[in-house]
């Protein structure tokens, strides 16, 4: 019996799938400072117009340019594995499959959109991209993409991560990117913060402010900003994952998955795998679709559906999403990629529509799942991915109790080679099972109490 | 045009190729303490008999057991890439292909033999393996293999690496291995050395002594020692690489490579790719086959073909090989996997026969090649692999000068995610181009002056 199937390059999907075309209710529009919907051209100083067009597109299928396919071919299609050894260890009747996105050169799903964004920017005449990065996965992926296309890349990396994870910085440098600690002296935002608090460890919010400022203030007009998750076009680019997985499940003889699982921070790896199956669900298929988040940063399971800024410094438009409030600072868990205060508008709207059933997990259950996975399937996964695997193990145990032959599909979004300190902390019994107190949510949300509210929706819970 | 081809699981080679069957002159036998050839049963306390049989086998093809194939399927077959972007950057008429062994869960070619050795040991009734590791690549691979098969694994890791590279230790722990710094207090060899030199940084020689002692002194009889390179059976297991590559070159429409290149420390990744092509060369094909070593540890290019111990502590039999002397301590280059005083007997004999043309490289040329590779092909390679890439770039430039459409094939033996400190040193201009002084070689070789000599061979240079 096969434990994995490949696709040839010729079998890669030729179009991205855009869930916005199929949601029962339309997405709520982003709002500007005046509380009115923004027009696409208001985003032009930040993003190139070809990506803005994708951001607002209502087309169901969007052609992947041949040049982007050529970039994806450097590591795609990715294999779909059947987790026969995990199944055996769990003694479950469930059949478990995973899409292995850890095999890209930067080690995660992030390059799927990084190469597309870099290509669209280059095509638009842009010479230089700026971005922020926390733990470094996204910064590495954009550095990789820019290196392949000959674009300059500037990464503002949260200072505490910059100091603690020097290897991520060296990865970016190897791919020719300029990575600086944030706050830096290179932007007004950075200089002001450094003047007030010289010893600040930095934050993702500050780094975003610096990256956006660096893009929009470049007088050459040849610099833009790039974001690694949350936005519609980012999730769109990730749908190659789910579209490939559909073909590969058929090669394994499976008609459909019963359960689809992905971890969700900003939402992009989850959406990439899940959205093609959300489409099937909208069309009547029985599929449970589970985004998994940390209990320390519970946007989907405990936050309200609101209008909020995408960044702490309030530089972005207001987005309709599940949010803990833009000033929320989550506890220091090891899954740095899941410490975002909001959730992608497309994922949020799908939750409002009742299409998804989010779950939240604490750290020790996730790392126990990751260790079980490493010792059965053999792959050391990223701390973010461990949230998906913890949910998979719960579902597989449930299938055993119910004696059901469920098909479970999940996204192995990245490897853990750059994140081994978390495993060490787990082995030493030092991991805390943070569950965010209710009063912290209330306090954080008070900052957005006066914001506009998303309009009523028949199935929404707000 | 395709940039890579996969094979399906069903297309994996079913037999390993044993070069010992085809060498024009037979291998020189290992010698015991009395200077006479050892018998296979003298190795029984160290290795299981099924692997000893492989070690001495003269069969050309050795069946890969189905259970070992199932272990290899967890990540194999590996893709063969065409390096179109590197070719373009070099403006070379050469067509460059690479076998991507970096996609295994531990990130290198090492698991090809680790899973086979673990399986043969388990089949023989062994419950526990011991080994040594320097930088940690081999220890990680054996930990991975033992984890999949439920064997205990004990790794003695050179103390200075243990302290400097804590992530490798955490990888091994995640795969359930017990990794201790060497010298340790767990063996007589370790205790004696610690008593004499409490602050010693350790060495591979000491670690081997500890690992062999821990295996042979276990009174249960259920422990054996495992080696990650050098020996015939280890190289045998790696030939899946070259056998897959042959099929894949055909899929690219290539009849044969003109040049085959691999880095060589103990010799296993080089042999794995090259030996099936050495067979073609013996049968008349025109192929230049190049093992590449560091100029700081030049066994193949500057050492004599002698009988020497495989370890510093002289616990192993005498092997006929190119050697700088078992007490040789190479300069501290970043390619830790290439810092071995000897060279695999099979590779050594192929050199004696005139079948291979070794090259030596200094560090800065290698890292420059690695950075070029990362910025064109997108993969950050291991420092060991950078030696192969440096030689590839030389060959590609030569092809340009000669206006020849050569086909160059090399082994991308591992990724550099765990070894980024070397890239950092390169960017900072801190790398030294060590070339071993002649007097150091003479001095080191004086320790083996009285050893038996390999018998005369028509094409040998000793």
Interface residues (C-beta under 8 A of the other chain):
Chain A: X2 X3 X4 X5 X6 X8 X9 X70 X73 X74 X75 X85 X103 X105 X107 X144 X147 X148 X166 X167 X170 X171 X173 X174 X175 X176 X371 X374 X375 X376 X377 X378 X379 X380 X417 X418 X420 X421 X423 X424 X427
Chain B: X2 X3 X4 X5 X6 X8 X9 X70 X73 X74 X75 X85 X103 X105 X107 X144 X147 X148 X166 X167 X170 X171 X173 X174 X175 X176 X371 X374 X375 X376 X377 X378 X379 X380 X417 X418 X420 X421 X423 X424 X427
